Amino acid sequence: MKARGGTVLTSGVAVALIAGVTLGNGGANVMPVFVDDFASRFAMSNSGAGLVAATQLLATAVVTLLLARRAARPGRVGLTRLGLACAGVGFLAATAAPDAVTLILANLVLGAGLGAVYAAATAALAATDDADKASAVTISGTVAVTALLIMAVPAANHDLGEGTGFVLMALCCMAAWPLVRRLPDGPPASGGTCHGADGNGVAARPSVILLAGTALLWAVTQGAWSYAAVLGRQHTAMSDSLVSAVLAVSSVVALVGAVVGPAAARRFGRMRSMAAFVTAQALAMAVLISTHDTVLFIAAAVIWQGCQLAVLVQMLAAAALIDPTGRLVASLSGAGALGTGIGPLAVGAVLDAAGAGVLSVLLALGTFVASLPLLRMTVAGAGAPAERHPAPAPAAEAG
C-alpha cells in the first residue's frame, strides 16, 4: 500500500501536514462554537447565524475545489502561507466586526483563506512515501488538535470576551506559519497522471460523479453528527452533559479507526476493507438515529465514528496512490467540505418533515449510494503503481 519515492514522513513533515489540515478544516470543526458566538454577539436568530456559517463553509469548499489544480504543483508552502495570512486577517476582522454585514464579509475572507490552506495541505498527502501512514497520522493528529481547539475557543470567548475566540484562531494561523515549511511538494501537474476510476492513465481530473459521491457522503455524515446530541437527548432521555460526554468519548475512541483502516487494507485489500467499513458505518448511523436504548446509542456512536475515520483515511490514501500530484486528494477534500456545509440543513429539513425513523433509512441508503464512486476509485487505487518519481526538494520559500 505504499507509494514509494515520495517525501519521507518525518516528524517535521507530519507536523506540517497536521497543522495544515487542522486549520484548513478548522472552520467546519469549530463551527458550533462560532455559531454560538455569532448569535450572542449580534442577537442573531438561528437562521441568521446559519447564514454566516454557510458563508464561511461554502467559501472554504469552493476555494478548495478551485485551487485543487494549483495545489498539484510545487509551491504548496507558499500557497499555504498565503491562505494562512488571508484567514488570519479574516479572523481578526470577524473579531472587530461592528455589524452582521461586516461579519459575513469577514467570514467570506477567512473561509477563502482556509480553503487555500486545505487544498495545499491535503494535496501534500500524495507527495509522501506512504499514503496510508501519512493519512492515518494526519487525521489522528487533526482530531486531537481539533479537540483542543473546541475547548479553547469557547473558553477564550467566556473568559476574555465575546469574539476573542477568533483572535485565538488568528494566533493559530501565525503559529502554523513556521510549521508548514516542511509541507511536501509533489511532481509538476504537467507530468502527473492518474489512473482514474476506469484504471486508465488520464489527466488528474476527478469525475463529477466521484465528487458528487464524496459530497453526498460527507453531507450525510456531518448532517447526522449535527443532530446526534439532539436525538440522543430526545430518544434515550440522557442529560445534555451525558450525551455530550458520549459523543466526545466516541470521537476520541474513533482514532482507533485511523489505525485499523490501513491495517485492514493491507490484510484484506483496500476494496474489501473499505466496503466493510462503509457498511458498518451506515448501519451504526441508522441505529444511533432510531434507537431509544442508551447502551445501543453509545455503542452505535463509537462504531460509527471509528468506521468514519477508517473510511476517510482509506479514501485519502487511495486518492494519493492514484494521483501523485495531489489534485485528486485536494478535489475530494473540497467536495467533502461542500457536503459538510450542506448536510446539516438537508438533514434538519428531513428530520422536521419525516421524523427520525425515515431519516435513519435515508441516511443509511445515502451512505451506500455515496460510497459507490469511492469504492470504484479504490479499485483503480489497488492497481496504481507503487513506484513514483522522487519529489523535488522544497522550494526556497519553505524556509
Secondary structure, DSSP 8 states (H G I E B T S, - for coil): ---BTSB---HHHHHHHHHHHHHHTHHHHTHHHHHHHHHHHHT--HHHHHHHHHHHHHHHHHHHHHTHHHHTSS-HHHHHHHHHHHHHHHHHHHHH--SHHHHHHHHHHHHHHHHHHHHHHHHHGGGBS-HHHHHHHHHHHHHHHHHHHHHHHHHHHHHH-TTHHHHHHHHHHHHHHHHGGG------GGG--B-TTTSS-B-S---HHHHHHHHHHHHHHHHHHHTHHHHHHHHH---HHHHHHHHHHHHHHTHHHHHHHHHHHHHH-HHHHHHHHHHHHHHHHHHHHH---HHHHHHHHHHHHHHHHHHHHHHHHHHHHH-TTSHHHHHHHHHHHHHHHHHHHHHHHHHHHH-HHHHHHHHHHHHHHHHHHHHHHHHHHHTS-SB--------GGG-
